[in-house]
Amino acid sequence: MKRRIVVCITGSTGAIYGTRLLQACSKIENLETHAVISSAAEATIRLELHKEREEVEKMATYAYSEYDFEAPIASGSFITDSMIVAPCSMKTLSSIATGFEQNLVTRAAMVALKERRPLILLTRETPLNLIQLRNMVQVTEAGGIIMPPLPPLYFEPKNMVELADLTVGRVLNMVGVKTDLLREWGKEKLTD
Ligand SMILES: Cc1cc2nc3c(=O)[nH]c(=O)nc-3n(C[C@H](O)[C@H](O)[C@H](O)COP(=O)(O)O)c2cc1C
C-alpha cells in the first residue's frame, strides 16, 4: 500500500512551506498526498507565490475542497500515515485545540489525533499571546507536534526556496520519509 500523507495549507504567511512540501512529496515513489487548501490560503498563495489554488492542487495526488466532509480523509476508516499543516494559522490551531471541526482541515486533524497518527503543525505567528501558547500546549498534550517553521540559518540558505526546503526536509523526516532535502549538521565530519 502506498504511504498516504495529508497536507493542508492554511492562511498564515508562508504558503511556500506547503507548496514545497507537496512538490517534494510528488517526487517520492509510493507516496500519495491528500491536500486541502483553505480559502484564506488561496489569498496568501496568490500574494506570496503569484499562483492560483488550482496550480498548487495539481502538485498533490488528490485535492479536496475546504468543506468537503465526504472526502476520504474526513474518516478514520481511511488509512493515512500522517498529517502536516504547512503553514498552520492561529485560527486553525485554535480550532484543532478546541476540537471545533469547522472545515476539512480541522476534521482531518481531529481524525489524526483520535487515530493516534502523527499530526505536525507548522504554526506561524509572532509574537505569540497567551491564548495561542495555550492552544499549542493543548494540541501537544493531545499528541500533536507543534513545529514553527524557524529556519536553521547555520546551513546558510541562499534563497527562500532553499530556506523552506530545510524545514520541509526535517518535517518529512519526522513522518518517516527520507529525502535529499534533509541536512544534518556535522554529518560530513563523520568518518564512516
Ligand atoms: C497576507 C496575510 C498574512 C497572514 N499571516 C498570518 C499569520 O502569519 N498567522 C496567522 O495566524 N494568520 C495570518 N493571517 C490571517 C489568516 O489568514 C486568517 O486568520 C484566516 O482566517 C485563517 O483561516 P484558515 O486557518 O482557515 O486558513 C494572514 C492573512 C493574510 C491576508
PDBQT file of the ligand as one rigid body, heavy atoms in Angstrom, charges set to zero:
ROOT
HETATM    1  C1  LIG A 201      -1.090  38.275   3.992  1.00  0.00    +0.000 C 
HETATM    2  C2  LIG A 201      -1.665  37.595   5.179  1.00  0.00    +0.000 A 
HETATM    3  C3  LIG A 201      -0.827  37.046   6.119  1.00  0.00    +0.000 A 
HETATM    4  C4  LIG A 201      -1.335  36.398   7.246  1.00  0.00    +0.000 A 
HETATM    5  N1  LIG A 201      -0.465  35.863   8.141  1.00  0.00    +0.000 NA
HETATM    6  C5  LIG A 201      -0.945  35.197   9.208  1.00  0.00    +0.000 A 
HETATM    7  C6  LIG A 201      -0.038  34.553  10.097  1.00  0.00    +0.000 A 
HETATM    8  O1  LIG A 201       1.175  34.588   9.942  1.00  0.00    +0.000 OA
HETATM    9  N2  LIG A 201      -0.567  33.832  11.116  1.00  0.00    +0.000 N 
HETATM   10  C7  LIG A 201      -1.925  33.721  11.301  1.00  0.00    +0.000 A 
HETATM   11  O2  LIG A 201      -2.323  33.042  12.227  1.00  0.00    +0.000 OA
HETATM   12  N3  LIG A 201      -2.797  34.339  10.485  1.00  0.00    +0.000 NA
HETATM   13  C8  LIG A 201      -2.351  35.063   9.430  1.00  0.00    +0.000 A 
HETATM   14  N4  LIG A 201      -3.228  35.671   8.567  1.00  0.00    +0.000 N 
HETATM   15  C9  LIG A 201      -4.677  35.643   8.893  1.00  0.00    +0.000 C 
HETATM   16  C10 LIG A 201      -5.370  34.378   8.423  1.00  0.00    +0.000 C 
HETATM   17  O3  LIG A 201      -5.369  34.295   7.007  1.00  0.00    +0.000 OA
HETATM   18  C11 LIG A 201      -6.822  34.372   8.956  1.00  0.00    +0.000 C 
HETATM   19  O4  LIG A 201      -6.823  34.307  10.370  1.00  0.00    +0.000 OA
HETATM   20  C12 LIG A 201      -7.663  33.280   8.393  1.00  0.00    +0.000 C 
HETATM   21  O5  LIG A 201      -8.948  33.354   8.950  1.00  0.00    +0.000 OA
HETATM   22  C13 LIG A 201      -7.087  31.889   8.626  1.00  0.00    +0.000 C 
HETATM   23  O6  LIG A 201      -8.008  30.929   8.143  1.00  0.00    +0.000 OA
HETATM   24  P1  LIG A 201      -7.629  29.413   7.937  1.00  0.00    +0.000 P 
HETATM   25  O7  LIG A 201      -6.956  28.947   9.173  1.00  0.00    +0.000 OA
HETATM   26  O8  LIG A 201      -8.941  28.747   7.707  1.00  0.00    +0.000 OA
HETATM   27  O9  LIG A 201      -6.747  29.322   6.731  1.00  0.00    +0.000 OA
HETATM   28  C14 LIG A 201      -2.736  36.333   7.441  1.00  0.00    +0.000 A 
HETATM   29  C15 LIG A 201      -3.597  36.889   6.478  1.00  0.00    +0.000 A 
HETATM   30  C16 LIG A 201      -3.065  37.499   5.371  1.00  0.00    +0.000 A 
HETATM   31  C17 LIG A 201      -4.012  38.080   4.350  1.00  0.00    +0.000 C 
ENDROOT
TORSDOF 0
